[in-house]
Amino acid sequence: MPTLQSSIEAALFARVAALVLSPALPIAWPNVPFTKPTTGFLRVNHTPNTARRLFITGTGPHQRMGLLQIDAFQKLNAGASAATEIAGLIAAWFPCDLALFQDGIPIRVTKAPDVAGALSDDTHWLVPVTVSYEAFA
């Protein structure tokens, strides 16, 4: 049986994988080989936070919070709107109170995703989207 941590991550990643964009964009997953295309793509990163003990008994569920970050990349010098539009679509795909389930573990998006200001790297323009979640397990 998968661990609690891998089940949470699997639920979040499955939701990202189910996102339909037109045109479709390749996804750079953590620790998976990826060649950056010259066009647009998404990059995914999962950052679990510390668990919070809410009950006296040691066997009671803990509140497990974390962040899923999805960066929307578009070709550099092609205008800011395309990456911002994709970031908005990603944010809409993870609405507040969205319930995800994996291996019997409920995961919930705790608030509207944060769409950050755009950044530039050597080859792309990117807009980060941060999804806050919690699980009680």
N, C-alpha and C positions, 0 to 999 in steps of 0.2 A: 504494500500500500504506500502511496506517495506520502512524503512528509507534508506537514501543514504548510510550510513555507513554499514548497514547490507547487502545492495545490493552489495557493493564492496567486502565485506568479502565472500558473497555467491559465487560470480564469481570466486574468487581466490580458495576457497575450492572445488568448482566443478571441477576446472582444476586439483587439486591434486587428487581428487577422481577418475578422469578418467585416471590417470597414470597406465599403465600396466607394471608390473615387473614380471620376471620369476626367481624364484618362487614369487608369490604374497606376499606382506608384510602387516601385519596389521598396521593401522594408529591410533596413539594417537591424538585425536582432542582436542582442548581446552575445558575445563570444561565438559568433557564427561568421565565417569568412564572407566578405562583402566587398565588391568593387564599386566604388562610388561612380554612378553615371554622371554624365555632363548635364543631364536633365534633372527633373525633380525626383525626390525620394523621401522616405520617412526613416527616422532613427528612433529606436525604442530603448529606454533604460528604466529599470525598476529599482527603487530605493526604499527598502523596508525601514521602518523606524523601530524604536524600542517598544516592547510589549508593556502594557499597563495592567497591573493586577487590580481587579475590581472587587473580588470576593475574598472572604476570610479563608475559605478552604483552598488548599493548594491545587486541588483538582478542578476548581471552577474555571470557567472560560476567562481568557485574558483578552483585553482589547488590543488588537494588532493593527496599527496604523502605518501608512506608507504613502509613497508617491510613485506614480507612473508618469514618466516624461516621454512625450512623443514630439520630436522635432520635425517640422515641415520644412524641407529644403526645396528651393527653386534655383534655377540658373542665375548666376550673378549678372547684374546689369540688365535684367529683364523687367524691372519694375517691382515695387514692393507689394502690390495688391495680390499677386498670385499666391505667395506663401501665406499671407494673412488670411486669404479666403480659405485655403486648405486648413489652416489652424482653426478657423471658425467651424469648419465641418467636423474636424476631429473633436472639438469641444462639444459640439451638439451630439456627437455619438456617445458621449459619456455624461448624460444629464445627471443633475443632483438626484440622489436616492436611487439611481440605477442599481438593481440587484443582480449580482452574478453568483453562480453556484458552481463549485467544483469539488468533487469527492465528498459531498455532504456539508461543505463549508460555505456559509453565506458570506459574501463580500458586498459592501455597499459603497457607492460613491458618495462622499459626505458633503460636497458642495459643488457649485458650478466650477468647471475647470478654469484655471488661470491661463490666459493667453498673454505671453510676455511680449515685450518690444522686440523688434527684429534685430538680428545680428548678421554680420558679414564674416565669412571665412575666405580662404584663398580662391575658392571656386563657386561658392554658393551663397545665397541669401537664405537665412533660416529664421523661423518663428517657433519658439518653444511653447508647448502646451503641457501644463502640469495638472494631473488628475490626482486628487486626494481620495484615499479610500480607508475603510476600516473593516476589520473582520473580528468576530467574537468567537474564539475557539481556544 
